[in-house]
Amino acid sequence: MSEQFDSVMEGLNDLMEYAKGDKSKARLRVREAPFRVKSLKQYTKDDIKKIRTNFNLSQRLFADVLGVSSKTVEAWESGINTPAGSSSRIIELLEKDSQLLEHYDLVADAQST
């Protein structure tokens, strides 16, 4: 039992030294996740317009859903820019699930507001 106690105490002492700034006894373990994240889909101007119109949303409402400006959606649909990052991921979710907006209560009828 003394050997186990000594091992635990050594670990605790190393931890205390690390907390004080001595990184020499620290060990970094990097583990790969058991999954991989799909890369972001690249959307064309036609893709964006089709997805938006499938939801019967104006550019302004589509922008509000995505948390971007209406000028951004306008630029996407004119081919000046393309969606990136979280916008691209949300558009992908919208493309895959036509009930997404209703399911998460992201839009409401004008009469209910």
Beta strands, then each sheet from edge to edge (+ up, - down):
end
